[in-house]
Amino acid sequence: MSKNKKIFILIMMVALVGLCDLFIGVGDLKPSDLISLTNLQKTILFKIRLPEMTTALVLGMILGLAGACMQTILDNPLASPFTLGVSSAAGFGASFFLILGFSINFISIGAIGFALIAIAFVYLISRRNFANTSSMILAGIAVKFFFDSLTSLMQYISTDETLSSIVFWLFGSVSNTKPEGILILFIAFIISFIIIIRDSHKLTALRFGEDRARSLGINVKVLKIRTFIIVSVLSSIGVSFAGVIGFIGVIAPHLSRKFLGEDQRYYITASSLIGAFLLVLSSGLSKLVKPGSILPIGIIASLVGLPLIFIFLFGGKHD
C-alpha cells in the first residue's frame, strides 16, 4: 500500500472516531436525531460535545507533531514536550495562577508564560553546546524536575478547593476550551506544521545522522534550534488550554515511524493524525468509563498509550 493511501486511511479513521465521539455521553442523542434536533440536543451537540471533540482533535495533532519533531532533533525514542520540561513549566504556571486567584481565562496566560521561561532556561543551561543532543536532554530534565518541585510546593500550600482545581487541570481536560481557544490552537498548529513541513527534507537527512546532514549543506544547529523553539511554543499553547496530557506525544511518533518510515513528510503528517486519533478515542472512552461523569482525559490517554508502548516494544521483531 502506498504512503498516500495510508495517510488517507488515517484521515478517515480520525473522521470516524471524531463522529462517534459526538454521540457518546449522557443525553439522548443519536445520528438519526440530526434531521430534527431539539433545543436541548442542539445545546448538547454544539455547546458541549463538538467543542470537546474539536479540542481533542487539534490537541492530539499538536502532541503528535511535537513528539515527532522532538524525537527527530534529539534522536531519542522517548523524547516529547515532557522531555525538555515544557509541560512541567506550563503545569506550574497554571497552578501558580490558580493559587493567586486568577479566573480560568487567565490560566492559559500563566501556563504559556512559564513554558516560555522553561525554553529560555534550557537554552541558558546548554547555550555553549545547545545543539548537542545530550546537553539539551540533560538541561531539559533539570528544568523538568525544577518545575515539578515547584508544582508540588503549590499543591502543598494551596487550600482544598484550589488543590482540587490544580489536580484536575494537571490531569488534562478538553471540556473547558472555548471556541476562540480552539481557533488559537488550530492556527498555531497550522503555522507550525507548514514551517516544519518546509524543513522536512532537512529533518529527514538529520534523522540519518548529523554528519550526513552537514555533508548536504544543512546547518544542523540552526535547524535544531528553530524546530525546538517552534515545537516548544506550540506545546506550551496546547498545554495551556487543556492541561498536561502524556503518552500521546511519545507513542504517536513510534506508530507513525513503524507504518510510514523515516520520510519526514509522511512521518510528521501521520504522527499528527495518529495523535488526533488517540486523543479523540481517549475523549470518547473518558465518557464511557463512568456514565454521568467525565474522567480527566489525561488519565485515559495514559491508559490507552501504555499498552501501545508495550505492544510496540514487545509485539514485534527488533534488531
Legacy VTK file of the C-alpha trace (Angstrom):
# vtk DataFile Version 3.0
C-alpha trace
ASCII
DATASET POLYDATA
POINTS 319 float
0.000 0.000 0.000
1.352 3.428 -0.921
2.105 6.003 1.747
-0.522 8.382 0.367
-3.175 5.695 0.765
-2.053 5.103 4.346
-2.380 8.823 5.081
-5.858 8.805 3.549
-6.859 5.828 5.715
-5.610 7.670 8.811
-7.703 10.711 7.870
-10.772 8.503 7.510
-10.072 6.855 10.875
-9.782 10.240 12.588
-13.021 11.422 10.963
-14.828 8.231 12.015
-13.689 8.290 15.638
-14.485 12.021 15.801
-18.014 11.391 14.514
-18.538 8.578 17.010
-17.318 10.782 19.859
-20.122 13.268 19.148
-22.733 10.640 20.044
-21.085 9.274 23.194
-22.099 10.503 26.604
-25.089 11.292 28.769
-28.026 12.643 26.806
-30.389 11.123 24.300
-28.577 11.962 21.066
-28.352 9.599 18.106
-27.235 10.108 14.482
-30.851 9.860 13.356
-31.685 12.870 15.560
-29.592 15.168 13.355
-32.536 15.541 10.995
-34.583 17.405 13.607
-32.681 18.429 16.728
-34.476 19.720 19.787
-33.154 22.765 21.603
-31.651 20.542 24.292
-29.969 18.319 21.703
-28.577 21.380 19.918
-27.081 22.565 23.194
-25.534 19.158 23.888
-24.131 18.806 20.380
-22.908 22.322 19.594
-22.100 23.696 23.054
-20.582 20.633 24.705
-19.664 17.680 22.510
-18.492 19.412 19.336
-16.085 21.775 21.193
-14.736 18.847 23.245
-14.212 16.671 20.187
-12.601 19.514 18.217
-10.285 20.359 21.110
-9.198 16.725 21.415
-8.693 16.546 17.648
-6.500 19.649 17.378
-4.635 18.994 20.625
-3.900 15.431 19.528
-2.408 16.742 16.285
-0.297 19.201 18.274
1.027 16.498 20.600
1.716 14.113 17.710
3.568 16.798 15.755
5.547 17.940 18.787
6.549 14.423 19.747
7.648 13.544 16.210
9.842 16.630 15.903
11.345 16.190 19.366
12.280 12.574 18.631
13.894 13.632 15.362
16.026 16.523 16.607
17.001 14.752 19.851
17.404 11.311 18.239
15.688 9.864 21.294
12.674 7.474 21.133
11.373 8.767 24.476
11.514 12.444 23.550
8.382 14.563 23.808
7.444 18.022 25.112
7.758 16.496 28.589
11.417 15.673 27.976
12.568 19.291 27.955
10.362 20.450 30.800
7.921 22.478 28.708
4.833 20.683 30.002
6.059 20.764 33.610
6.643 24.504 33.401
3.202 25.066 31.910
1.687 22.982 34.703
3.448 25.097 37.310
2.309 28.316 35.626
-1.308 27.197 35.713
-1.020 26.066 39.347
0.598 29.346 40.353
-2.125 31.425 38.709
-4.836 29.280 40.307
-3.355 29.900 43.757
-3.185 33.627 43.039
-6.930 33.538 42.401
-6.976 34.287 38.680
-10.007 33.162 36.693
-9.851 30.267 34.258
-9.460 32.762 31.381
-6.018 33.775 32.666
-4.743 30.272 33.428
-3.545 29.789 29.859
-1.525 33.009 30.081
0.324 31.711 33.132
0.924 28.338 31.506
2.287 29.822 28.284
4.413 32.351 30.161
6.197 29.787 32.315
6.567 27.377 29.396
8.451 30.097 27.547
10.585 30.622 30.650
11.399 26.890 30.574
12.507 27.213 26.950
14.794 30.081 27.971
16.163 28.028 30.886
17.005 25.094 28.630
18.779 27.439 26.257
20.730 29.201 29.012
21.784 25.960 30.699
23.007 24.394 27.464
23.847 27.520 25.448
27.538 26.659 24.982
26.626 23.406 23.273
22.941 23.919 22.595
22.570 21.731 19.505
24.217 18.785 21.244
21.546 16.177 21.968
22.805 15.067 25.376
23.196 18.682 26.553
19.629 19.526 25.559
18.177 16.441 27.230
20.120 16.953 30.461
19.117 20.613 30.567
15.503 19.673 29.909
15.471 17.048 32.666
16.915 19.595 35.122
14.228 22.138 34.179
11.509 19.468 34.393
12.455 18.428 37.933
12.730 22.065 38.977
9.206 22.947 37.846
7.773 19.630 39.076
9.093 20.513 42.541
7.566 23.980 42.362
4.236 22.473 41.309
4.339 20.117 44.295
5.022 23.133 46.513
1.988 24.916 45.051
-0.162 21.892 45.828
1.181 21.695 49.387
0.399 25.322 50.269
-2.931 25.559 48.453
-6.386 25.326 50.003
-8.515 22.222 49.473
-10.637 23.952 46.840
-7.640 25.272 44.916
-5.862 21.924 45.232
-8.758 20.111 43.564
-8.663 22.619 40.683
-4.899 22.204 40.289
-5.061 18.418 40.317
-7.943 18.294 37.824
-6.114 20.683 35.496
-2.881 18.719 35.709
-4.753 15.542 34.760
-5.781 17.174 31.488
-9.227 18.096 30.216
-10.829 19.169 26.941
-14.117 20.252 28.492
-13.264 23.875 29.300
-11.962 25.121 25.952
-13.955 27.908 24.334
-14.336 28.397 20.544
-11.724 31.162 20.497
-9.310 28.850 22.316
-9.892 26.111 19.739
-9.233 28.629 16.965
-5.940 29.665 18.600
-4.887 26.019 18.909
-5.764 25.339 15.264
-3.961 28.400 13.904
-0.872 27.612 15.998
-0.854 24.041 14.678
-1.275 25.055 11.023
1.512 27.652 11.158
3.885 25.258 12.924
3.021 22.371 10.598
3.694 24.445 7.471
7.063 25.655 8.768
8.150 22.169 9.806
6.993 20.525 6.563
9.108 23.046 4.654
12.097 21.692 6.594
11.032 18.063 6.199
13.831 17.180 3.755
16.385 18.617 6.197
14.848 16.710 9.086
14.920 13.508 7.032
18.626 13.992 6.415
19.164 14.737 10.111
17.371 11.528 11.028
20.094 9.567 9.234
22.896 11.291 11.113
24.224 14.777 11.759
27.339 14.151 9.670
25.262 13.202 6.640
23.073 16.267 7.130
26.129 18.529 7.311
27.570 16.927 4.178
24.398 18.013 2.373
24.982 21.612 3.417
22.433 21.688 6.252
23.152 23.895 9.261
22.268 21.323 11.909
22.498 23.720 14.854
20.138 26.280 13.308
17.719 23.532 12.244
17.603 22.058 15.749
17.163 25.413 17.459
14.410 26.537 15.063
12.496 23.267 15.354
12.940 23.175 19.124
11.555 26.687 19.580
8.586 26.110 17.255
7.635 22.819 18.872
8.131 24.129 22.410
5.936 27.178 21.845
3.301 25.028 20.124
3.326 22.548 23.019
3.040 25.298 25.602
-0.030 26.672 23.841
-1.606 23.219 23.791
-0.868 22.528 27.458
-2.118 25.965 28.465
-5.620 25.234 27.171
-6.066 21.564 28.081
-3.606 20.724 30.835
-0.881 18.107 30.898
-1.629 15.074 28.711
1.069 12.433 28.425
1.917 9.443 26.252
0.332 10.816 23.060
3.493 12.697 22.146
5.576 9.577 22.812
3.563 6.773 21.210
2.179 8.577 18.120
5.641 9.080 16.536
6.533 5.426 17.178
3.405 4.194 15.416
3.958 6.652 12.570
7.552 5.539 12.077
6.516 1.874 12.165
3.915 2.283 9.414
5.412 5.023 7.215
9.155 5.034 7.779
11.567 7.925 8.187
10.488 10.244 5.371
9.573 13.259 7.493
6.863 14.458 5.096
4.794 11.363 5.827
6.178 10.691 9.293
5.200 14.104 10.690
1.796 14.095 8.976
0.966 10.586 10.163
2.157 11.301 13.698
-0.184 14.295 13.873
-3.114 12.212 12.628
-2.349 9.303 14.970
-2.113 11.745 17.881
-5.532 13.130 16.948
-7.000 9.623 16.657
-5.657 8.519 20.041
-6.781 11.635 21.905
-10.287 11.672 20.385
-10.530 7.965 21.214
-9.469 8.776 24.779
-12.111 11.500 24.910
-14.813 9.009 23.971
-13.581 6.423 26.463
-13.477 9.031 29.240
-17.243 9.425 28.843
-17.907 5.679 28.796
-15.887 4.563 31.824
-18.229 6.189 34.309
-21.532 7.317 32.767
-22.743 10.594 34.202
-19.251 11.931 34.856
-16.211 12.610 32.703
-12.828 11.288 33.784
-9.867 13.572 33.010
-8.712 12.777 29.507
-5.063 12.734 30.603
-5.716 9.618 32.697
-7.458 7.807 29.848
-4.752 8.850 27.352
-2.115 7.288 29.607
-4.152 4.097 29.973
-4.547 3.928 26.186
-0.919 4.769 25.476
0.700 2.387 27.940
-0.494 -0.864 26.274
0.543 0.536 22.892
4.057 1.127 24.181
4.283 -2.476 25.417
2.938 -3.737 22.084
5.496 -1.622 20.248
8.372 -2.818 22.436
7.491 -6.499 22.679
4.998 -7.171 19.880
7.413 -7.450 17.002
10.947 -8.266 15.980
13.644 -5.732 16.755
17.307 -5.600 15.991
LINES 1 320
319 0 1 2 3 4 5 6 7 8 9 10 11 12 13 14 15 16 17 18 19 20 21 22 23 24 25 26 27 28 29 30 31 32 33 34 35 36 37 38 39 40 41 42 43 44 45 46 47 48 49 50 51 52 53 54 55 56 57 58 59 60 61 62 63 64 65 66 67 68 69 70 71 72 73 74 75 76 77 78 79 80 81 82 83 84 85 86 87 88 89 90 91 92 93 94 95 96 97 98 99 100 101 102 103 104 105 106 107 108 109 110 111 112 113 114 115 116 117 118 119 120 121 122 123 124 125 126 127 128 129 130 131 132 133 134 135 136 137 138 139 140 141 142 143 144 145 146 147 148 149 150 151 152 153 154 155 156 157 158 159 160 161 162 163 164 165 166 167 168 169 170 171 172 173 174 175 176 177 178 179 180 181 182 183 184 185 186 187 188 189 190 191 192 193 194 195 196 197 198 199 200 201 202 203 204 205 206 207 208 209 210 211 212 213 214 215 216 217 218 219 220 221 222 223 224 225 226 227 228 229 230 231 232 233 234 235 236 237 238 239 240 241 242 243 244 245 246 247 248 249 250 251 252 253 254 255 256 257 258 259 260 261 262 263 264 265 266 267 268 269 270 271 272 273 274 275 276 277 278 279 280 281 282 283 284 285 286 287 288 289 290 291 292 293 294 295 296 297 298 299 300 301 302 303 304 305 306 307 308 309 310 311 312 313 314 315 316 317 318
